[in-house]
Amino acid sequence: MNEREVVVKSNAGVHARPAMMLVREAMKFPCSVKLIKGEVEADCKSIMSVLGLAIITGTTLKIRAEGEGEDEVVANIVKLIESDFKAN
């Protein structure tokens, strides 16, 4: 299992477009990928689950992955959030 914390700095928080970017990245890997906001956990491979977290600017998220590719997917998602959802 790999887990890291990241603070969302995007002024718009995580609305539909960045949420879809997170889902697309998570779907590239066969492992389980979760976003955790406080006590609430969301499946990062589900757009509705990610949007349901209602992530706003300043939110601290944990990204937790377990299984094949866990290190890479966590690093990629942290990088995506830290880049303010800029495409590579």
Secondary structure in CASP SS format (residue, H / E / C, confidence):
PFRMAT SS
TARGET T0000
AUTHOR 0000-0000-0000
METHOD secondary structure of the structure
MODEL  1
M C 1.00
N E 1.00
E E 1.00
R E 1.00
E E 1.00
V E 1.00
V E 1.00
V C 1.00
K C 1.00
S C 1.00
N C 1.00
A C 1.00
G C 1.00
V C 1.00
H C 1.00
A H 1.00
R H 1.00
P H 1.00
A H 1.00
M H 1.00
M H 1.00
L H 1.00
V H 1.00
R H 1.00
E H 1.00
A H 1.00
M H 1.00
K C 1.00
F C 1.00
P C 1.00
C C 1.00
S E 1.00
V E 1.00
K E 1.00
L E 1.00
I E 1.00
K E 1.00
G C 1.00
E C 1.00
V E 1.00
E E 1.00
A E 1.00
D E 1.00
C C 1.00
K C 1.00
S C 1.00
I H 1.00
M H 1.00
S H 1.00
V H 1.00
L H 1.00
G C 1.00
L C 1.00
A C 1.00
I C 1.00
I C 1.00
T C 1.00
G C 1.00
T C 1.00
T E 1.00
L E 1.00
K E 1.00
I E 1.00
R E 1.00
A E 1.00
E E 1.00
G C 1.00
E C 1.00
G C 1.00
E H 1.00
D H 1.00
E H 1.00
V H 1.00
V H 1.00
A H 1.00
N H 1.00
I H 1.00
V H 1.00
K H 1.00
L H 1.00
I H 1.00
E H 1.00
S C 1.00
D C 1.00
F C 1.00
K C 1.00
A C 1.00
N C 1.00
END
